[in-house]
Amino acid sequence: MHELSIIASLFDILVEKAKEQNAKKIVRVVLQVGKLSGVVPDFLQSSFEIYKKGTLAEEAVLEIASLPLKLRCQSCSTEFVKDDYIFSCLSCDSTDLKILEGTELLLEKIELEL
């Protein structure tokens, strides 16, 4: 479960940003997780709940925004979003696709109480 190491790294960032702002506590954290990021959102959530105990984020809420898989067909230039893992163009059925979005794991927002 590499989600725990991701959360540990996230907490390094959260604590650093909270100290920079002289925050009393971390209130909310928003992550963007792409469909092909290799991360399981439920595991991120449970890891966050475990890791936050005894920290500035003890009462914080973790929100996870899922990012869809957006592709561009290299054959016909059609851009489209896929919900499944069948990698073929919706227009021409080509499998020559480029991933535009959906592999990200981004820290979107940190809300602090000053």
N, C-alpha and C positions, 0 to 999 in steps of 0.2 A: 504494500500500500504506500506508494510514493506521495500520496496526498498529504500525509503527515509531514514529510520533509518540505513540501510546498508551503504548508501552513507555518511551519517553523521559520522558513525564509520570509514569509509574509509578515510574521510577527516582528522580525528584525526591522523591517521597513516601518511597520506601524509604530513601534516604540521610538524609533529615530525621529519620525515625523511628529509624534506627540511631544517629544522632548524639545524639538525645534520651536514648537508653538507654545510651550509651557502649558500643555493641556492637563486638565485634571483626570480626564478619562476619554477613552475611545467609545463613541456611541454607536456608530454604524460603519460597516465596510461593504463596499459593492465591488464584486468581481464580475468580469465578463469571461465566459467560458465557451470556447468554440466547440462545435459538435465533434471535430476531429482533433481536439487538443490532447486526447489521451488521458483526460482527467475525469473521474466520476464525481459529479456534483454532490451526491449524497455522502460520499466519503470525505469530500472537502468540508461539508457542513459538520459532520460528526467529529472530524479532526479539529475543526475550529472550536467546537463546543468543549472538547477535552483540553485543548491548549490554552484557552483564554482564562481558565481558573487561576486566580491569584495574580492577574495582570491588570494593566490599565484598561483592558478590553473585557473585563469580567462580565459586564452587563451589556456588551456590544451585540448587535445583531449583524449577522452575515447575510447579505443578499447576493444571490447568484443569478446573473442574467445570461441566458443561453443565447449563443450566436449561431445562426444557421450556417449551413455549408453553401457558399456561393461559388459557382464555377463559371468559366468561360470556355466555350468550345473553340479549339484552335482551328477547326475546319471551317465552320460557318460564322464564327464570332458571336454566337448567341450567348448571352449571360442569363443564368438561371439559378434558382435556389433548389436544393434537393433535401428531402426529409429522410430518404432512404440511403442505402449504401450501394445502389446500382449506378455505377459510374459510366453513364452514356448520355449523350446530348439528347435533350428533349425534342430538338428540331430535326436533326439529321442522323441521330443514333451513333455518332462517332464516339470513340473512347479516348480521343486525343483532347484531354481537358486540362485546364489550368485552374488550380485552386486560388480563388481571390480572397475569400474569407472563410473562417471556420476552424482555424488551427490555433487561434489566439487564446492566451490566458493572461488577462490584463487586470490590473488594479485600477478600477475606474474612479472610486471615490472613497475618501475617509472623512467621516464626520467626527469632530472632536468637541468636547465640552471644555471651554477655557475657564 
